[in-house]
């Protein structure tokens, strides 16, 4: 065996390992809400090994754009979570041990039909992986956040739920005012119901009635 053969074998093994994929970042080009699949550009470049045992001869090239990539949303038969996904959103792209195309069609254990392991085909993606300059705003006190990071959102803080403010949802100014009006109306109704004279009563919040007219006879 020549002195070059071990180096050549190593280069062959490295080239083979370069085609074994596990997980890469990706950027969405488009998303199909009907099929819940996306067209995705991978956020890394493929290494192309040079013919000589010299890493300076190695180059890189873009991976092909992935199409019809299934997007994984948290959920079960009882419920699911889905939110807008569009051009520019970043995702984590996973490459299964074997092709899962047939499983996606039936949900049953199937012969994968493709011998390639961890190949670039048959990937699926999970939204949420972000680079440092694109991270979503998080709560400093570890509240659970749901909604648009720069718009309307819900925050779960211990026993409180807040909606885009600093007060609990049930104590937000507009809701608290409505609850107070309802409470006052019910008190009035209860007081009137204790009389023996005839009366007609109705109350509203703004222009919306919260109780229909009530008539009581002697």
C-alpha positions in Angstrom: 0.0 0.0 0.0 1.4 3.3 -1.0 1.7 6.2 1.4 -1.0 8.0 -0.5 -3.6 5.3 -0.1 -4.5 5.9 3.6 -4.9 9.6 2.8 -7.0 8.8 -0.3 -9.2 6.4 1.8 -9.7 9.1 4.5 -10.8 11.6 1.8 -13.3 9.1 0.4 -14.7 8.5 3.9 -14.9 12.3 4.5 -16.7 12.8 1.3 -19.2 10.1 2.3 -19.7 11.7 5.7 -20.4 15.0 4.0 -23.5 13.5 2.5 -24.9 12.3 5.9 -27.2 15.0 7.1 -28.8 15.4 10.5 -30.0 18.9 11.1 -29.4 22.3 9.4 -31.0 25.8 9.7 -33.3 26.8 6.9 -35.2 29.9 5.6 -38.7 29.6 4.2 -39.3 30.8 0.7 -43.0 30.0 0.7 -45.6 28.0 2.8 -48.6 26.1 1.6 -51.3 26.3 4.3 -53.4 23.6 2.6 -50.6 20.9 2.6 -48.7 22.4 5.5 -45.5 22.1 3.5 -42.8 24.7 2.7 -40.2 25.5 0.1 -36.9 26.0 2.1 -33.4 27.2 1.4 -30.8 25.7 3.7 -28.7 28.0 5.8 -25.4 26.3 5.1 -23.3 25.4 2.1 -22.3 21.9 0.9 -18.6 21.1 1.2 -17.0 19.9 -2.0 -13.7 18.0 -1.3 -10.7 18.6 -3.6 -9.0 15.7 -5.3 -5.8 16.2 -3.4 -5.2 15.8 0.3 -5.1 19.5 0.8 -8.0 21.3 2.5 -7.1 24.5 0.6 -8.5 22.7 -2.4 -11.9 22.2 -0.7 -14.7 24.4 -1.9 -18.4 24.8 -1.1 -21.6 25.2 -3.0 -25.2 25.9 -2.2 -27.5 23.0 -1.3 -30.5 22.7 -3.6 -33.7 24.3 -2.6 -35.9 21.8 -0.7 -39.6 21.6 -1.8 -42.7 20.2 -0.2 -41.0 20.0 3.2 -43.5 19.0 5.9 -43.8 21.5 8.7 -44.2 20.1 12.2 -46.7 21.9 14.4 -47.3 21.0 18.1 -50.5 19.1 18.4 -52.5 15.9 18.8 -55.9 14.6 17.8 -57.5 16.7 20.5 -55.9 20.0 19.5 -53.2 21.8 17.6 -51.2 25.0 17.5 -50.7 26.8 14.1 -49.5 30.3 13.4 -48.5 32.2 10.3 -45.4 31.1 8.5 -44.0 32.9 5.5 -41.1 34.0 3.4 -38.0 34.8 5.5 -39.1 32.8 8.6 -36.3 30.5 9.9 -36.7 26.9 10.8 -34.7 23.8 11.9 -34.6 21.2 9.1 -34.2 17.6 10.1 -33.1 14.7 7.9 -34.6 11.3 9.0 -32.6 8.2 9.3 -34.5 6.8 6.4 -37.1 8.3 4.0 -40.4 8.9 5.7 -42.4 9.7 2.5 -44.4 6.5 2.7 -45.1 6.9 6.4 -46.4 10.4 5.7 -48.8 9.0 3.3 -50.2 6.2 5.5 -49.1 6.7 9.1 -48.1 3.1 9.2 -44.6 1.4 9.3 -43.5 1.0 5.7 -40.5 -0.1 3.7 -38.8 3.3 3.1 -38.1 2.3 -0.5 -34.9 4.5 -0.6 -31.6 3.1 0.7 -30.1 6.6 1.4 -29.7 7.2 5.1 -29.9 10.8 6.5 -30.2 12.0 2.9 -31.2 15.5 1.9 -34.5 14.3 0.5 -37.4 13.6 2.8 -36.6 16.4 5.3 -39.1 17.9 7.7 -38.8 21.2 9.5 -39.8 22.8 12.8 -40.3 26.6 13.1 -38.6 28.5 15.9 -34.9 28.2 15.3 -33.6 31.8 15.0 -30.2 33.5 14.6 -29.1 35.9 17.3 -30.3 39.1 15.6 -33.8 37.6 14.9 -34.8 36.2 18.2 -38.3 36.8 19.4 -38.8 39.0 22.4 -38.9 37.0 25.6 -40.3 37.9 29.0 -37.7 38.8 31.7 -39.6 37.0 34.3 -40.2 33.8 32.3 -43.8 34.4 31.5 -45.4 32.2 28.8 -45.9 34.4 25.7 -48.4 33.7 22.9 -49.0 36.1 20.0 -47.2 38.7 17.9 -43.9 39.7 19.6 -44.5 43.3 18.5 -48.3 43.3 18.6 -51.1 41.8 20.5 -50.1 38.9 22.7 -51.1 37.0 25.8 -48.8 36.5 28.8 -49.3 33.8 31.4 -47.6 34.9 34.7 -48.2 32.5 37.5 -52.0 32.7 38.2 -52.5 35.8 36.0 -53.2 36.1 32.3 -52.3 39.5 30.7 -53.2 40.7 27.3 -50.6 43.2 26.0 -50.5 45.2 29.3 -49.2 45.2 32.8 -52.5 44.1 34.5 -54.2 40.8 34.7 -56.7 40.3 31.9 -59.7 40.4 34.2 -58.5 43.6 35.7 -57.6 45.4 32.5 -59.2 48.9 32.5 -62.0 48.3 29.9 -62.9 44.8 31.1 -62.9 46.0 34.8 -65.3 48.8 33.8 -67.6 46.4 32.1 -67.6 44.0 35.0 -68.4 47.0 37.3 -71.3 48.0 35.1 -72.7 44.4 35.1 -72.4 44.2 38.9 -74.2 47.5 39.3 -76.9 46.4 36.9 -77.5 43.2 38.7 -77.7 45.0 42.0 -80.3 47.3 40.6 -82.3 44.4 39.2 -82.2 42.6 42.6 -83.3 45.7 44.4 -86.2 46.3 42.0 -87.2 42.7 42.2 -87.8 43.1 45.9 -90.5 45.8 45.4 -94.2 45.2 44.8 -94.8 48.0 42.3 -94.8 47.7 38.6 -91.6 48.7 36.7 -89.7 48.3 33.5 -85.9 48.1 33.6 -83.1 47.9 31.1 -79.4 48.7 31.3 -76.6 49.0 28.7 -72.9 49.1 28.4 -72.3 51.8 25.7 -74.9 50.9 23.1 -75.2 47.2 24.0 -77.9 46.1 26.3 -76.9 43.6 29.0 -80.4 43.0 30.3 -83.7 43.1 28.5 -86.6 45.1 29.9 -88.1 43.5 33.0 -91.7 44.1 34.0 -93.1 43.1 37.4 -96.6 43.4 38.6 -98.0 43.7 42.1 
